[in-house]
Amino acid sequence: MSVAVNHKFVLEVCVDSVESALAVQEGGAHRVELCADLLAGGTTPSTGMIALARKHLQIGLHVMIRPRGGDFCYTDLEFNVIQRDILAAKQFGADGVVFGILKSDNTVNIERTRELVEFAKPMSITFHRAFNLVADTFQALDDIVGLEIDRILTSGQAETATEGIDLISKLVEKATGRIIIMPTSGINQHNICTILEQTGVREIHVGKAVTKKVEYSHAGMYNSESTVVDAGKVGALLEVVSIKHFVD
């Protein structure tokens, strides 16, 4: 079931397949974050996946730009890969890109991030969960605001958004409308309204809460189980939010 929504609330769902992206749309969410390798926290999807997702989606499509798992300090060659992947996402019609670059002292790499912002324009830009690792949260917030980035994805430097809810609230207060703070991690039907009410955020990023398991009968020696988005779970999550009047 698809739930009608207004501008008070935006639900973004991270996915690693075109099938899951279509289920997000069917369920009524507003935006997809398209990734590969979610087990590594998400990496850049193939251009084929981006192109096909764009072909079939009417909702927002943001593309993860991350050349590998691990940390967020990149070599010159990796940085070149990031630049090319941003241009590819733009070429294939993405509405936005999601990236984050830090220095070895866990500060925002302002110089390189500024270069990527220029590559990404006019797409929307999200600074991803690399933000959870920054040494000085509020300085990093100001740095990212100064780079004209649209939003920050964060669990409040905690394992889950519920555990990081106090810091998320403080970030929203300090952001004062200059940038969107988008909570993520461990958000589900049972806590989403609490997070919305206590922090004042109006964009939420979810993943596992709206998935179901899929088993493959002929996987052989490889992994025989995976997950895909369940459109019904997306709709149910939106229904919970609508009851609290965050959506129409």
Order of alpha helices (4+ residues) and beta strands (2+ residues): beta-alpha-beta-alpha-beta-alpha-beta-alpha-beta-alpha-beta-alpha-beta-alpha-beta-beta-beta-alpha
